[in-house]
Amino acid sequence: MQWLKSFKIALIEENEKKLKELIETIPAFENIDEMKEAFALISQAILMLKEKREKIKKDINKLNKAKAFLTSYSFKSSYEIFS
């Protein structure tokens, strides 16, 4: 089935936009095996998206820490100059 092939490719490429489009157009499957395969692929896509979300959270946290450090360093330097 073409939908399954397209979903596999989108999953391998981590193409979130294509995965979303495919999920929105899930076809009627011809047999239970195709349905099971689609379920497994969708489960993998969900796992991939959760992992990406966690990585983004960690990256944002790192950026916030760097910002706080730079802000405190900047204030200390400015204070020292004017003292």
C-alpha positions as CSV (number, residue, x, y, z in Angstrom):
1,M,0.0,0.0,0.0
2,Q,1.4,3.4,-1.0
3,W,0.3,5.1,2.3
4,L,2.5,2.7,4.3
5,K,5.5,3.2,2.0
6,S,5.1,7.0,2.2
7,F,4.7,6.9,6.0
8,K,7.9,4.8,6.3
9,I,9.8,7.2,4.2
10,A,8.6,10.2,6.1
11,L,9.4,8.5,9.4
12,I,13.0,7.6,8.2
13,E,13.5,11.2,7.0
14,E,11.9,12.5,10.3
15,N,9.7,14.7,8.1
16,E,7.1,15.9,10.6
17,K,5.1,17.9,8.1
18,K,4.6,14.8,5.9
19,L,3.8,12.6,8.8
20,K,1.1,15.0,9.9
21,E,-0.4,15.0,6.4
22,L,-0.3,11.2,6.2
23,I,-1.9,10.8,9.7
24,E,-4.7,13.2,8.6
25,T,-5.4,11.0,5.6
26,I,-5.3,7.5,7.0
27,P,-6.9,5.3,4.5
28,A,-9.2,2.3,5.1
29,F,-6.8,-0.7,5.2
30,E,-7.3,-3.8,3.2
31,N,-6.4,-6.2,5.9
32,I,-5.4,-6.5,9.5
33,D,-1.7,-6.8,8.8
34,E,-1.7,-3.4,7.1
35,M,-3.6,-2.0,10.1
36,K,-1.0,-3.5,12.5
37,E,1.9,-2.1,10.5
38,A,0.3,1.3,10.4
39,F,-0.3,1.2,14.2
40,A,3.4,0.3,14.7
41,L,4.6,3.0,12.4
42,I,2.4,5.6,14.1
43,S,3.7,4.5,17.5
44,Q,7.3,5.0,16.2
45,A,6.4,8.4,14.9
46,I,4.9,9.4,18.3
47,L,8.1,8.2,20.1
48,M,10.3,10.1,17.7
49,L,8.2,13.3,18.3
50,K,8.4,12.9,22.0
51,E,12.2,12.4,21.9
52,K,12.5,15.6,19.7
53,R,10.3,17.5,22.2
54,E,12.5,16.4,25.1
55,K,15.6,17.5,23.2
56,I,14.1,20.9,22.5
57,K,13.2,21.3,26.2
58,K,16.8,20.5,27.2
59,D,18.1,22.9,24.5
60,I,15.8,25.7,25.8
61,N,16.9,25.0,29.3
62,K,20.6,25.3,28.3
63,L,19.9,28.6,26.4
64,N,18.0,30.0,29.4
65,K,21.0,29.1,31.7
66,A,23.4,30.7,29.3
67,K,21.2,33.8,29.1
68,A,21.0,34.1,32.8
69,F,24.8,33.7,33.1
70,L,25.5,36.3,30.5
71,T,22.9,38.7,32.0
72,S,24.5,38.4,35.5
73,Y,28.0,38.7,34.0
74,S,26.9,41.8,32.1
75,F,25.4,43.5,35.2
76,K,28.5,42.7,37.2
77,S,30.8,44.2,34.6
78,S,28.6,47.3,34.2
79,Y,28.5,47.7,38.0
80,E,32.2,47.3,38.3
81,I,32.8,49.9,35.6
82,F,30.7,52.5,37.3
83,S,32.0,51.9,40.9
